Amino acid sequence: MTDQRPVRVVCLGGGWTAIYLARSLKKAIERGDVQLTIVSRDNFHTFHGFIAEMLTGKVSPTNITSPARRLFPPARFHNAEIKSVDVDSRTVTTSRLLDGKEKVLEYDHLVVALGSTDDLSRYPGIAQHALQLKTFSDNFKVRNHLLAMLEMGEIETDPAERQRLLTFIVVGGGFGGVEVATELMDYFRRLARKEYPGIDPDEIRVLLVHSGQRILPELAARQPKLIGYAEKMIAKGGIEVLTGTRITAATRDEAILSDGQVIQTRSIISSSGTALSPLLDLMPYDRDERGRMITDEFLQVPGTDNVWAAGDCAAVPHPQGGTCPAVAIYGMYGGRQIGRNIERRIQGRPPKPFTFAGLGDACSLGRRKAVSHLKGMRFYGLPAWILWRLFFWWFVPTWERKADIAFDWLAGPFFGRDIVGVQVAAPYGLRREHYETGQAVVRQGEVGQQIYVITAGTADVIRETPEGEVLVTTLGPGDHFGEKSVFERTRRTATVRATSPLEVLSLGENEARALAETIQVFGAAVKELPNEPDVNPAPLDQPVTPAG
C-alpha cells in the first residue's frame, strides 16, 4: 500500500452483496488494509427464502431476520438513510432516521448494492390496497392480515362479505408467488379443519394471477419438465391459476383483471414487478433497459476505477451470455468477487472476472413437495422439497438463526403453528385509497369511522329511498364527505359511489377529532358539513334528481 491509512470502502445497502463483501474482505480489514463501512436503513437482514413459511406459521417471524451487527464485523455498520452520493468528491451523505441529521462518509471505493423495491406504479390501487412482500415489515403485516381475514371470515354472516374475506389473490407466477400461493392454500385448509370450525375449507379460494402463459418463467429456458410437474401439483392443490392475465386495478373490495373478471377480495398479495432505487438516478453511470447499473465482467462500472455494483440493481454479464438474473445467490457471489477484486487492486494486481454461472433452482409447492434442479439434475416431489429446505437453510446467514429455524421445524408437528395475529398499527389514519367506477366508497347505513377528501375523479352522492335511488349531488376534486357520521356519531346518511376512477384521502375518526379540536380552522370547515346530503347542497325540501 502507498497510503498509511486503510483504503476506505463504502457499501450502499445491507443485503446479500454486503454480507459476502464483508466476508471476502475480513482478513484485509483485520490487517488494517481496508476500512469497510456498510450503510443500510435497517439494522437487520431479511432472509426471503422462507417468507412463505413465515407467512404460514412454519417459521417464527423474527427467525427470518439476522442482526446486522452480527453479520458484518469486522466491517463497520452505519444505520441510516442514504440521502445522496457525490461521485466527484467521493462522498456519501446519510441522514439518521430520528430527525434527519446528516453525516458525510468519504470513500476510496464505492460498492452499489441497493437491491430493488416493489413497483407501485404497475396498476391503479397497488400502492394503496395490495399487500407487498419486499421488506420484513411488509411480510409481518401480511401475516397478521391473513390471520385477521380468517378471524373475521369465521363470524361473518353476510355471504358477499364472507366471500371477500376468504378469497386471496397472489399476483405473480414466479418462484415467490408460487411458493406463497401453495403454502397459503395448505395453511388455510389445515386451520379451517383444526382451528376455525366455523369455516368450511371449500369456502377458501386462492388465486394465482400470472401475466405469462406458463408459471415459473425462471425455469422455462432450461427446465420445462419441472414446470409441467409444478402445474399438475398446483392444480391438485385446489389453487385457481389464471395465466395470460394481469391485474389492471386494485381496490379495497376487489381486483379487476385484464380479461374483464372482477374478483371480490380483501387480500391481494403482490409478488411481481420490481423497481430500482431512485439513488441510482443520482449517479452518472450507464444503465440497461431495465434501469440497472451496467458493469463489466469484473463487476466494475465502466469508466471508473473505484465503483463496483452487484445484486438486483446491477446488470452483471453472465459467464454464459446475457446478464445475471435478480436472484440472491448472484448477489452473494458478486459481493465476494468485488471484495477479492478490491483487494487485488490494493495489492497492485489486475482484477479477475466474475465466473459464477449458478448452482440450480428450487421452488416449494406446499404439502412437502417441490421441484428443483442442481447442476442440471432434476428432482421432484418429496426429494426436491428436502433439497429445497436444506439448500435455503444452508444459506441462512447466521448459525443462531439456522438453529432457530430448525427448532421451529421440529416443534411444529408437536405444537402446531403459531396463529397469533398482532395488530401492529391502528386500522385508520391518513391514507390514500383507490376506487374504480361503480364502486361504493361508503354505503348508506354504515357506521362512519372515516372522512374523505377527493384528490382525483368524481363520485355521486346517492340516497336510497323506498322509491329507489335518488341522486343528491356529484362530487369532484377538493370535495369532502363523511363528516356528519363521524362528528355526530351517526350512521351514513347516503351512499357515495365512484363515477370514474377515484383517488381519495381518508382520515380516521380519532385523527379527525384530534385535528378538529386542535386546529380551529380545520374544525370549523369540516363541521359545516358542506357535502352531507341532508344538509347541503340538496336539502330534502327541495326537488332532487333521480339517479340514473
C-alpha positions, 0 to 999 in steps of 0.5 A: 500500500502507498497510503498509511491509512486503510483504503476506505470502502463504502457499501450502499445497502445491507443485503446479500452483496454486503454480507459476502463483501464483508466476508471476502474482505475480513482478513484485509480489514483485520490487517488494517488494509481496508476500512469497510463501512456498510450503510443500510436503513435497517439494522437487520437482514431479511432472509426471503427464502422462507417468507412463505413459511413465515407467512404460514406459521412454519417459521417464527417471524423474527427467525427470518431476520439476522442482526446486522451487527452480527453479520458484518464485523469486522466491517463497520455498520452505519444505520441510516438513510442514504440521502445522496452520493457525490461521485466527484468528491467521493462522498456519501451523505446519510441522514439518521432516521430520528430527525434527519441529521446528516453525516458525510462518509468519504470513500476510496471505493464505492460498492452499489448494492441497493437491491430493488423495491416493489413497483407501485406504479404497475396498476391503479390501487397497488400502492394503496390496497395490495399487500407487498412482500419486499421488506420484513415489515411488509411480510409481518403485516401480511401475516397478521392480515391473513390471520385477521381475514380468517378471524373475521371470515369465521363470524361473518354472516353476510355471504358477499362479505364472507366471500371477500374475506376468504378469497386471496389473490397472489399476483405473480407466477414466479418462484415467490408467488408460487411458493406463497400461493401453495403454502397459503392454500395448505395453511388455510385448509389445515386451520379451517379443519383444526382451528376455525370450525366455523369455516368450511375449507371449500369456502377458501379460494386462492388465486394465482394471477400470472401475466405469462402463459406458463408459471415459473418463467425462471425455469422455462429456458432450461427446465420445462419438465419441472414446470409441467410437474409444478402445474399438475401439483398446483392444480391438485392443490385446489389453487385457481391459476389464471395465466395470460392475465394481469391485474389492471386495478386494485381496490379495497373490495376487489381486483379487476383483471385484464380479461374483464373478471372482477374478483371480490377480495380483501387480500391481494398479495403482490409478488411481481414487478420490481423497481430500482432505487431512485439513488441510482438516478443520482449517479452518472453511470450507464444503465440497461433497459431495465434501469440497472447499473451496467458493469463489466465482467469484473463487476466494475462500472465502466469508466471508473476505477473505484465503483463496483455494483452487484445484486438486483440493481446491477446488470452483471454479464453472465459467464454464459451470455446475457446478464445475471438474473435478480436472484440472491445467490448472484448477489452473494457471489458478486459481493465476494468477487468485488471484495477479492477484486478490491483487494487485488487492486490494493495489492497492485494486481489486475482484477479477475472476472466474475465466473459464477454461472449458478448452482440450480433452482428450487421452488416449494409447492406446499404439502412437502413437495417441490421441484428443483434442479442442481447442476442440471439434475432434476428432482421432484416431489418429496426429494426436491422439497428436502433439497429445497429446505436444506439448500435455503437453510444452508444459506441462512446467514447466521448459525443462531438463526439456522438453529432457530429455524430448525427448532421451529421445524421440529416443534411444529408437528408437536405444537402446531403453528403459531396463529397469533395475529398482532395488530401492529398499527391502528386500522385508520389514519391518513391514507390514500385509497383507490376506487374504480367506477361503480364502486361504493366508497361508503354505503348508506347505513354504515357506521362512519369511522372515516372522512374523505377528501377527493384528490382525483375523479368524481363520485355521486352522492346517492340516497336510497329511498323506498322509491329507489335511488335518488341522486343528491349531488356529484362530487369532484376534486377538493370535495369532502364527505363523511363528516356528519357520521363521524362528528355526530356519531351517526350512521351514513346518511347516503351512499357515495359511489365512484363515477370514474376512477377515484383517488381519495384521502381518508382520515380516521375518526380519532385523527379527525377529532384530534385535528378538529379540536386542535386546529380551529380552522380545520374544525370549523370547515369540516363541521359545516358539513358542506357535502352531507346530503341532508344538509347541503347542497340538496336539502330534502325540501327541495326537488332532487334528481333521480339517479340514473 
